[in-house]
């Protein structure tokens, strides 16, 4: 052990640097007193400090990583819980919407059922009214039949009163015929137990000049009759057939129609011949008249007004 001289610190001179300065230290077991330079002490202290700092940093990093891992796990679980909560909310909303739709449908169905019930009740009322009317009509028909039977009985009684012998001529009978220019005579007799009236001397008055009736059409395919004017409005297609005419008279099939924005397709029965042996073109904006007599068709077109 080195020798030490104990002096008063205040009597020592101040050192200008730590170079070469040594410091006393007690050994770890406390049995020895050792010295070390300040440089060694400082270096050792730095190493020890760095060692402790490194250990602390490592420990802090480990704990930080663990905390981050736990935080990440917690965030993942939170996201999962949020997703489940969102799904549950969506499902609840969908269920509510379905329930509302079902409720609306039920309300509509109930309203329809009520309306149908009302209509059924009204129809039942109409049916009852119709049944009552039918019953009344049947009653009136039965009354009419009874009256007719009574009239027949009275007629038979009158005939029997007039004569009881078949073929016997009856005198004193009279009859009137309106619209005649001659002097009518009537003879009444009984034939097969029925009254028989024989008129003579009847001459009709001169009739009026014949007049054409007008028949309106809207269908494209029509059977038309002769000696009437068959009229259509604006058409794009017309196909006609001819009904049989009256024997012994001239049967003229007369037609009038108009073309709208498009030309018209017009067809007559087979065997009809057009004037000049040429079927006309029926153009838009015109009104046409067609007449067929004895299988010959004539036509004329007029600008629509």
C-alpha positions in Angstrom: 0.0 0.0 0.0 1.3 3.4 -0.9 2.1 5.9 1.8 -0.3 8.7 2.3 0.3 12.0 3.8 -2.6 13.7 5.3 -2.7 17.4 4.6 -5.2 20.1 4.7 -7.0 20.5 1.4 -6.8 24.2 1.5 -3.0 23.9 1.7 -2.9 22.1 -1.7 -2.4 23.8 -5.0 -5.1 23.6 -7.6 -4.3 21.3 -10.5 -4.5 22.8 -13.9 -5.7 19.5 -15.5 -6.7 16.0 -14.5 -3.9 14.4 -16.5 -1.9 12.3 -14.1 -4.3 12.7 -11.3 -5.2 9.6 -9.4 -8.2 8.9 -7.1 -8.4 6.5 -4.2 -11.1 3.8 -4.4 -12.1 1.0 -2.0 -12.1 -2.4 -3.5 -15.5 -4.1 -3.8 -14.8 -6.4 -0.9 -13.9 -3.4 1.3 -10.4 -4.8 2.2 -8.2 -2.8 -0.1 -7.7 0.8 -1.0 -6.8 1.2 -4.7 -6.0 4.2 -6.9 -7.0 4.9 -10.4 -6.4 7.7 -12.9 -9.1 10.1 -13.6 -9.0 9.0 -17.3 -9.5 5.4 -16.4 -12.3 6.3 -14.0 -14.0 8.5 -16.5 -13.7 5.8 -19.2 -14.9 3.1 -16.9 -17.8 5.3 -15.8 -18.7 6.1 -19.4 -18.6 2.4 -20.3 -20.8 1.5 -17.3 -23.1 4.3 -18.1 -23.4 3.3 -21.8 -23.9 -0.3 -20.6 -26.7 0.8 -18.3 -28.2 3.1 -20.9 -28.1 0.3 -23.5 -29.8 -2.1 -21.1 -32.4 0.6 -20.4 -32.9 1.3 -24.1 -33.2 -2.4 -24.8 -35.7 -2.9 -22.0 -37.6 0.2 -23.1 -37.7 -1.0 -26.7 -38.9 -4.4 -25.6 -41.6 -2.9 -23.5 -42.5 -0.4 -26.3 -42.8 -3.2 -28.8 -45.0 -5.2 -26.4 -47.2 -2.2 -25.8 -47.4 -1.5 -29.6 -48.3 -5.1 -30.2 -51.0 -5.0 -27.5 -52.3 -1.7 -28.9 -52.4 -3.2 -32.4 -54.3 -6.2 -31.2 -56.7 -4.0 -29.3 -57.2 -1.8 -32.4 -57.8 -4.9 -34.5 -60.3 -6.2 -32.0 -62.0 -2.8 -31.9 -62.2 -2.7 -35.7 -63.7 -6.2 -35.7 -66.2 -5.1 -33.0 -67.0 -2.0 -35.0 -67.6 -4.1 -38.2 -69.8 -6.4 -36.3 -71.7 -3.5 -34.8 -72.1 -2.0 -38.3 -73.3 -5.3 -39.7 -75.8 -5.7 -36.8 -77.0 -2.1 -37.4 -77.4 -2.8 -41.2 -79.3 -6.0 -40.4 -81.5 -4.2 -38.0 -82.2 -1.4 -40.6 -83.0 -4.0 -43.3 -85.3 -5.9 -40.9 -87.0 -2.6 -40.0 -87.4 -1.8 -43.8 -88.8 -5.3 -44.5 -91.2 -4.9 -41.6 -92.3 -1.5 -42.8 -92.8 -2.9 -46.3 -94.8 -5.8 -45.0 -96.9 -3.5 -42.9 -97.6 -1.3 -46.0 -98.5 -4.4 -48.0 -100.8 -5.6 -45.3 -102.4 -2.2 -45.1 -102.9 -2.2 -48.9 -104.2 -5.8 -48.9 -106.7 -4.8 -46.1 -107.8 -1.8 -48.1 -108.2 -3.9 -51.3 -110.2 -6.5 -49.3 -112.4 -3.8 -47.9 -113.0 -2.4 -51.4 -113.7 -5.9 -52.8 -116.1 -6.5 -50.0 -117.8 -3.2 -50.8 -118.0 -4.1 -54.5 -119.3 -7.6 -53.7 -122.0 -6.0 -51.5 -122.9 -3.6 -54.3 -123.0 -6.4 -56.8 -125.2 -8.4 -54.5 -127.5 -5.5 -54.3 -127.6 -5.2 -58.1 -128.2 -8.9 -58.4 -131.1 -8.7 -55.9 -132.5 -5.8 -57.9 -132.1 -7.8 -61.2 -133.8 -10.8 -59.5 -136.7 -8.6 -58.4 -137.0 -7.1 -61.8 -136.9 -10.5 -63.4 -139.6 -11.7 -61.0 -141.7 -8.7 -61.9 -141.2 -9.3 -65.6 -142.2 -13.0 -65.2 -145.4 -11.8 -63.4 -146.2 -9.4 -66.2 -145.5 -12.0 -68.8 -147.8 -14.4 -67.1 -150.5 -11.7 -67.0 -150.0 -11.0 -70.7 -150.2 -14.7 -71.5 -153.5 -14.9 -69.6 -154.8 -11.9 -71.4 -153.8 -13.4 -74.8 -155.5 -16.7 -73.9 -158.6 -14.8 -73.0 -158.5 -12.9 -76.3 -158.2 -16.1 -78.3 -161.1 -17.5 -76.4 -163.2 -14.4 -77.2 -162.2 -14.5 -80.8 -163.2 -18.2 -81.2 -166.5 -17.4 -79.5 -167.1 -14.5 -81.9 -166.3 -16.7 -84.9 -168.6 -19.4 -83.7 -171.3 -16.8 -83.2 -170.9 -15.6 -86.8 -171.3 -19.0 -88.3 -171.4 -22.6 -87.3 -171.0 -24.0 -90.8 -167.7 -24.2 -92.5 -167.6 -22.4 -95.9 -170.8 -20.4 -95.2 -170.4 -16.8 -96.4 -170.8 -14.1 -93.9 -172.3 -10.7 -94.8 -172.3 -7.5 -92.9 -168.5 -7.5 -92.3 -166.4 -4.4 -93.0 -162.7 -3.5 -93.1 -160.6 -0.4 -93.7 -157.2 -0.2 -95.4 -155.2 3.0 -95.2 -153.1 4.4 -98.0 -155.0 3.1 -101.0 -156.6 4.8 -103.9 -159.1 2.1 -104.9 -162.2 0.9 -103.2 -161.4 -2.1 -101.1 -163.9 -5.0 -100.6 -163.6 -7.8 -98.1 -165.2 -11.2 -97.8 -165.1 -13.0 -94.4 -165.5 -16.8 -94.2 -164.6 -19.7 -92.0 -162.0 -22.2 -93.3 -160.7 -24.9 -91.0 -162.5 -23.3 -88.1 -160.5 -20.1 -88.7 -161.7 -16.7 -89.9 -160.5 -16.0 -93.4 -160.5 -12.4 -94.9 -160.4 -12.0 -98.7 -159.5 -8.4 -99.9 -160.1 -7.1 -103.4 -160.0 -3.8 -105.1 -156.9 -2.6 -103.2 -154.6 -0.2 -105.1 -151.6 1.4 -103.4 -150.8 5.1 -103.7 -147.8 6.3 -105.7 -144.7 5.9 -103.6 -141.9 8.5 -103.0 -138.7 8.5 -105.0 -136.1 6.1 -103.6 -133.5 7.5 -101.1 -130.1 6.2 -100.2 -129.3 5.4 -96.5 -125.8 6.3 -95.1 -123.9 3.7 -93.1 -120.8 4.7 -91.1 -117.9 2.3 -90.7 -114.7 2.2 -88.6 -113.5 -1.4 -89.2 -110.9 -2.2 -91.9 -112.6 -5.5 -93.0 -116.3 -5.0 -93.7 -119.1 -6.7 -95.7 -121.2 -3.9 -97.3 -124.7 -3.9 -98.7 -125.8 -2.4 -102.0 -127.8 0.7 -102.6 -126.5 2.4 -99.4 -123.6 4.9 -99.1 -120.9 3.3 -96.9 -118.7 5.9 -95.3 -115.3 5.7 -93.5 -113.2 8.5 -92.0 -109.4 8.6 -92.2 -108.1 5.1 -92.9 -104.9 3.3 -93.8 -106.4 0.0 -95.0 -109.9 -1.1 -96.2 -111.0 -4.5 -97.4 -114.6 -5.0 -98.4 -116.8 -7.9 -99.5 -120.2 -7.6 -101.1 -123.4 -8.9 -99.5 -125.9 -10.4 -102.0 -128.2 -7.8 -103.6 -131.9 -7.9 -104.5 -132.9 -9.9 -107.5 -134.3 -8.0 -110.5 -132.9 -4.6 -109.6 -129.6 -2.8 -110.1 -127.4 -3.3 -107.0 -124.8 -0.5 -106.7 -122.1 -0.7 -104.0 -121.1 2.8 -103.0 -118.2 3.8 -100.8 -116.6 7.0 -99.5 -113.4 7.2 -97.4 -110.4 9.5 -96.7 -106.7 9.1 -96.4 -104.9 10.4 -93.4 -101.1 11.1 -93.2 -100.3 7.8 -95.0 -101.5 6.3 -98.3 -104.4 3.9 -98.1 -104.5 0.2 -99.2 -107.9 -0.6 -100.7 -109.1 -4.0 -101.9 -112.4 -5.1 -103.5 -113.7 -8.6 -104.1 -112.3 -10.7 -106.9 -113.8 -10.2 -110.3 -114.3 -6.4 -110.0 -112.7 -4.4 -112.8 -111.4 -0.9 -112.3 -112.0 1.9 -114.9 -109.2 2.1 -117.5 -108.1 -1.4 -116.2 -105.8 0.2 -113.7 -106.1 0.1 -109.9 -105.8 3.7 -108.5 -103.3 4.9 -105.9 -105.1 6.4 -102.9 -102.9 9.2 -101.7 -102.9 11.0 -98.3 -104.8 14.2 -98.0 -107.7 13.2 -100.3 -111.3 12.0 -100.0 -112.4 9.3 -102.5 -115.6 7.9 -103.7 -115.9 4.5 -105.3 -118.9 3.0 -107.0 -119.3 -0.6 -108.2 -122.2 -1.5 -110.5 -122.3 -4.8 -112.5 -118.8 -5.6 -111.5 -117.3 -2.3 -112.9 -115.6 0.1 -110.4 -115.4 3.9 -111.0 -113.7 6.3 -108.7 -113.0 10.0 -108.0 -110.6 11.8 -105.7 -111.1 15.2 -104.0 -108.7 17.3 -102.0 -109.7 17.2 -98.3 -111.0 20.5 -96.9 
